[in-house]
């Protein structure tokens, strides 16, 4: 399933409402942010490690949402990944928008949260 995508500042972007709660997303936040709370099916690849870990991106024909806390780091990741030929979109508003929309969170705490 392809995500509805718009372009914001030249970067493919999608909204939290267009990403199913069980979708595989790529989370580019730091380890402490990840452990506080993340989407259930997310793949964790911190932004600085992305070039070395491209092989861990989902092998799919679908658009993959890339997420960080609020959308800045993931926007940079998407711009770079598009140049590498990947079909990705920045998740507008990041994990803050995800949590605000009431989507599920997992983490290393009894009550996961967005850090």
N, C-alpha and C positions, 0 to 999 in steps of 0.2 A: 504494500500500500504506500503510495507516494503521499507525502505531506503537502498540504497547501503551502506554497512558498511565495513570499513577496521579496522584493529587494529593498533594503534600507542602506543607504550610503554604499550601494554597489554590492552588499553582502546578502546572500539568500537568507531569509528570516522566516520563521514560523512562530505561531503562538502556542501557549501552553494548552489552549482549548483544542488545538488541532492535533496534539500529540496524545495518543492513547496512554492511559495510566500504566499499561503494561508494555509499552514500547521499549525497545533497546535504544538507549541514548548514551552518548559519550560525555562523561563528566571530566572537565579539564581543571578542576579545582585542586588545591593542595590537600595533602593527606589529612590534616586536622579538620578541614571543612568536610571532606568526604566522610570521615568517621562520625561527625556530628549528625549528618543526615543526608541521604541521597535517594534517588529514584530506585525502586526495587530491581529493575533489570539493567541498571546502568553499568557501563564499563568505565573503570577509573584509569585515566591516562592524564596525569598532570601536564599542563601546557608545555612546560620546559622539556618534558620527555617525549612529546608527540612525534617529532621527526624520527626518533630512534625506535618508536613503537608502532609505526604505521601498520605493520602486519597484524596488530591486535584489533584493528577496526573491523566492524562487522562486514562480512562478505555477503552483500545483499544488493538487489537491484533497486531497493527502496531508498528514499532520502533518509539520512540519519540525522537526528537532531543532536547538536553539540550544545552543552550547557556549562555554565559556571554559576557564580552567585547571583549576578545581576545582568550579565550579558556582554560585558566588556572583553574579558579574556576569550570567551567563546567566539565573539565576533572576529577577533584576530585569528583564532584557530580556523574558523570557517574560511576566511579570506585566503589563508595559506593552503588549506586542504583543497579548495576549489582549484587553485593553481596547480595542484598535484593531480587533478582529475577526479576527485571524489565528489559524490552527490551528497552534500551535507547542507544543513541550514542551522542558523543560530536560533536558539530558543529564546525569544524575546522575554526579557525580565528575569531570565535564569531560574535558579532554584527558589528564589524569593517568590516569583510568580507561581511556580509549581506548588509550593506550600500554601500560598494564599488562595489558590484555586481548590484546596482541599485534596490534592492528589496524595497518594501514599508515600511515606518516607520510611526508609530503613536506616539503621546506624548502630553505633556501638553503645548507645545509651538507651535506657528503658523507654524514654520518650524522645525520639529523634527530632532534630531541629535543624534549621539552616543557619550556618555560621558565616 
